Amino acid sequence: LTQIKLMEESVEKNRRLAFIGEMAASLAHELRNPLASISGSIQMLQRDLSLRVTDERLMQIIIRGKDQLEGFIKDFLLLARKKQQAEEEVDLNVVINEVLESLRVDHDWHEAVEVKKHFAPRAILFAGKAEIRQVVSNLILNAVQAMPSGGTLFIETGMQQSGEQASLELTVSDSGEGIDEDGLKKIFEPFYTTKERGTGLGLAIVNRIVAALSGDITVQSAPGTGTTFKVRIPDGRKEER
């Protein structure tokens, strides 16, 4: 009965995500056109105007606001997007190292974060590389943001075999603040966030991508004990005929 109840909750959650995804696609489309006009106008003003220091500061505020809106729309589209058809061989270990290199210059990153990695010799799956990068980036950034005073970020990859089906496993753990029981129930819901500047879309996007790849994601946490996310994705390898 417990298993059935969990399956029912999962189906209902995916139904809500699908509805929100459709809404996100429509809303993002309506926002992109006026935002493109704003972006073009700002670029022309920057090129043609000689601004005083105060006006230049105001222009930078406008540009930052525009960039935030573009980032929000990008997240909306990622939430709405269904599984990509174009798949390729993706080395998860390489993707993780690339993401870490990019995030080290993010304003949320700080040197007090110690990174520990345990990579499997082989961590290959067939999927959209951009989607896998999005999953890895959101999970790592979420872990770093949970450790504002520093801590340990642990990342592990591995391959598991169950019968004829091989699956890739990704574990991302932090030693941060942890999540209470109520937060664990809502953590994958769109727009749920405990961060002052968060949109609440990052983990919803991760959940949607993993589900579209026929995988699953679990989280273990408690206040003061850190958090561990574990993602399992079938490798997607096509059988050779």
C-alpha positions as CSV (number, residue, x, y, z in Angstrom):
1,L,0.0,0.0,0.0
2,T,2.9,2.4,0.8
3,Q,4.4,1.7,-2.6
4,I,1.1,2.3,-4.4
5,K,0.6,5.5,-2.5
6,L,4.1,6.7,-3.5
7,M,3.3,5.9,-7.1
8,E,0.1,7.8,-7.0
9,E,1.9,10.8,-5.5
10,S,4.5,10.6,-8.2
11,V,1.9,10.5,-11.0
12,E,0.1,13.5,-9.6
13,K,3.3,15.4,-9.2
14,N,4.2,14.7,-12.8
15,R,0.8,15.7,-14.0
16,R,1.1,19.1,-12.2
17,L,4.6,19.5,-13.7
18,A,3.3,18.9,-17.2
19,F,0.6,21.5,-16.7
20,I,3.0,24.0,-15.4
21,G,5.4,23.2,-18.3
22,E,2.7,24.0,-20.8
23,M,1.9,27.3,-19.0
24,A,5.6,28.1,-18.9
25,A,6.0,27.7,-22.6
26,S,3.1,30.0,-23.4
27,L,4.3,32.6,-20.9
28,A,7.9,32.5,-22.0
29,H,6.8,33.1,-25.6
30,E,4.8,36.1,-24.7
31,L,7.7,37.6,-22.7
32,R,10.5,37.0,-25.2
33,N,9.3,39.4,-27.8
34,P,9.1,42.6,-25.6
35,L,12.3,41.5,-23.9
36,A,14.1,41.3,-27.2
37,S,12.9,44.8,-28.0
38,I,14.2,46.1,-24.7
39,S,17.6,44.3,-25.3
40,G,18.0,45.8,-28.7
41,S,17.1,49.3,-27.5
42,I,19.6,49.1,-24.7
43,Q,22.4,48.0,-27.1
44,M,21.7,51.0,-29.4
45,L,21.6,53.4,-26.4
46,Q,24.9,52.1,-25.1
47,R,26.5,52.4,-28.6
48,D,25.2,55.9,-29.3
49,L,25.1,57.7,-26.0
50,S,27.9,59.2,-23.8
51,L,26.5,58.8,-20.3
52,R,27.5,60.5,-17.1
53,V,28.6,58.3,-14.2
54,T,25.1,58.4,-12.5
55,D,23.4,57.6,-15.8
56,E,25.9,54.8,-16.5
57,R,25.1,53.3,-13.1
58,L,21.3,53.4,-13.9
59,M,22.0,51.7,-17.3
60,Q,23.9,48.9,-15.6
61,I,20.9,48.4,-13.3
62,I,18.6,48.1,-16.3
63,I,21.0,45.6,-17.9
64,R,21.2,43.4,-14.8
65,G,17.4,43.4,-14.6
66,K,17.2,42.4,-18.3
67,D,19.7,39.6,-17.7
68,Q,17.7,38.3,-14.7
69,L,14.5,38.2,-16.8
70,E,16.3,36.4,-19.6
71,G,17.6,33.8,-17.1
72,F,14.1,33.4,-15.7
73,I,12.7,32.8,-19.2
74,K,15.4,30.3,-20.0
75,D,14.5,28.4,-16.8
76,F,10.8,28.5,-17.8
77,L,11.6,27.0,-21.2
78,L,13.7,24.3,-19.7
79,L,10.8,23.4,-17.4
80,A,8.5,23.2,-20.4
81,R,10.8,21.4,-22.7
82,K,10.2,17.7,-23.3
83,K,12.9,15.2,-23.8
84,Q,15.3,16.1,-26.6
85,Q,15.4,13.6,-29.5
86,A,19.0,14.2,-30.4
87,E,21.1,12.0,-28.1
88,E,24.8,11.4,-28.0
89,E,27.4,9.6,-25.9
90,V,27.9,11.7,-22.8
91,D,30.8,11.2,-20.3
92,L,29.3,12.3,-17.0
93,N,32.8,12.7,-15.4
94,V,33.8,15.2,-18.1
95,V,30.5,17.1,-17.7
96,I,31.0,17.4,-14.0
97,N,34.5,18.8,-14.3
98,E,33.3,21.3,-17.0
99,V,30.5,22.5,-14.7
100,L,32.8,22.8,-11.7
101,E,35.2,25.0,-13.8
102,S,32.3,27.2,-14.9
103,L,30.7,27.5,-11.4
104,R,34.0,28.5,-9.7
105,V,33.5,32.0,-11.2
106,D,29.8,32.2,-10.1
107,H,29.0,34.8,-7.4
108,D,27.6,32.0,-5.1
109,W,30.9,30.1,-5.1
110,H,33.5,30.7,-2.4
111,E,36.9,29.2,-1.6
112,A,35.6,27.8,1.7
113,V,33.9,25.0,-0.3
114,E,36.0,21.9,-0.5
115,V,35.3,19.6,-3.4
116,K,35.7,15.9,-3.1
117,K,35.1,13.6,-6.1
118,H,34.9,9.9,-6.6
119,F,34.5,9.0,-10.2
120,A,33.8,5.6,-11.7
121,P,36.3,4.7,-14.4
122,R,33.4,4.7,-16.9
123,A,30.3,6.9,-16.5
124,I,28.8,7.0,-20.0
125,L,25.2,7.4,-21.0
126,F,23.3,8.3,-24.2
127,A,21.3,11.5,-23.7
128,G,21.1,15.1,-24.6
129,K,24.4,16.6,-23.3
130,A,22.8,20.0,-22.6
131,E,20.1,18.3,-20.4
132,I,22.7,16.4,-18.4
133,R,24.8,19.5,-18.0
134,Q,21.6,21.3,-16.7
135,V,21.0,18.5,-14.1
136,V,24.6,18.5,-12.9
137,S,24.8,22.3,-12.8
138,N,21.6,22.8,-10.8
139,L,22.5,20.1,-8.3
140,I,26.0,21.4,-7.7
141,L,24.9,25.0,-7.4
142,N,22.1,24.1,-5.1
143,A,24.7,22.3,-2.8
144,V,27.0,25.2,-2.8
145,Q,24.2,27.6,-2.0
146,A,23.3,25.4,1.0
147,M,26.8,26.0,2.5
148,P,27.1,29.9,2.8
149,S,29.8,29.5,5.4
150,G,31.7,26.8,3.5
151,G,31.7,23.0,3.8
152,T,32.3,19.9,1.8
153,L,30.9,19.2,-1.6
154,F,31.0,15.5,-2.5
155,I,30.3,14.2,-6.0
156,E,30.3,10.6,-7.0
157,T,29.5,8.7,-10.2
158,G,29.0,5.0,-10.9
159,M,27.4,2.5,-13.2
160,Q,24.9,-0.1,-11.9
161,Q,23.8,-3.2,-13.8
162,S,20.3,-4.7,-13.2
163,G,19.7,-7.6,-15.5
164,E,20.2,-6.3,-19.0
165,Q,19.7,-2.7,-18.0
166,A,22.7,-0.6,-17.1
167,S,22.1,2.7,-15.2
168,L,24.3,5.6,-14.4
169,E,24.2,7.0,-10.8
170,L,25.2,10.5,-9.8
171,T,25.4,11.5,-6.1
172,V,25.8,15.1,-5.0
173,S,26.2,15.7,-1.2
174,D,26.8,18.8,0.8
175,S,27.5,19.4,4.5
176,G,25.2,22.4,4.7
177,E,22.1,23.5,6.5
178,G,19.9,20.5,5.6
179,I,16.2,20.4,4.8
180,D,13.3,19.9,7.2
181,E,10.6,17.3,6.6
182,D,8.2,19.9,5.1
183,G,10.8,21.2,2.7
184,L,11.5,17.6,1.5
185,K,7.9,17.2,0.5
186,K,8.0,20.4,-1.6
187,I,11.6,20.5,-2.9
188,F,10.8,19.5,-6.4
189,E,7.7,21.7,-6.8
190,P,8.1,24.7,-9.2
191,F,8.6,28.0,-7.4
192,Y,9.4,26.5,-4.0
193,T,12.5,28.0,-2.6
194,T,14.1,29.0,0.7
195,K,16.7,31.3,-1.0
196,E,16.3,35.0,-1.1
197,R,17.2,35.3,-4.7
198,G,16.0,31.9,-5.9
199,T,13.3,31.3,-8.5
200,G,12.4,27.8,-7.2
201,L,12.8,26.3,-10.8
202,G,16.2,24.7,-10.6
203,L,15.2,21.4,-8.9
204,A,11.9,21.3,-10.7
205,I,13.9,21.4,-14.0
206,V,16.2,18.6,-12.7
207,N,13.2,16.4,-11.7
208,R,11.5,17.0,-15.1
209,I,14.7,16.2,-17.1
210,V,15.4,13.0,-15.1
211,A,11.8,11.8,-15.4
212,A,11.9,12.4,-19.2
213,L,15.0,10.2,-19.3
214,S,13.1,7.4,-17.5
215,G,15.3,8.0,-14.4
216,D,14.6,8.8,-10.8
217,I,15.9,11.2,-8.2
218,T,15.9,10.8,-4.4
219,V,17.0,13.2,-1.6
220,Q,18.0,12.5,2.0
221,S,18.4,15.3,4.4
222,A,17.6,16.7,7.9
223,P,18.3,20.1,9.5
224,G,22.0,20.4,10.4
225,T,23.1,17.2,8.7
226,G,23.6,18.2,5.1
227,T,21.8,16.9,2.0
228,T,22.4,14.1,-0.5
229,F,20.8,13.9,-3.9
230,K,21.0,10.7,-5.8
231,V,20.1,10.5,-9.5
232,R,19.7,7.2,-11.5
233,I,19.4,7.4,-15.3
234,P,19.3,4.4,-17.7
235,D,22.3,4.7,-19.9
236,G,20.0,4.7,-23.0
237,R,22.4,2.5,-25.0
238,K,20.7,1.0,-28.0
239,E,21.1,-2.8,-28.4
240,E,23.2,-3.8,-31.3
241,R,21.4,-5.9,-33.9
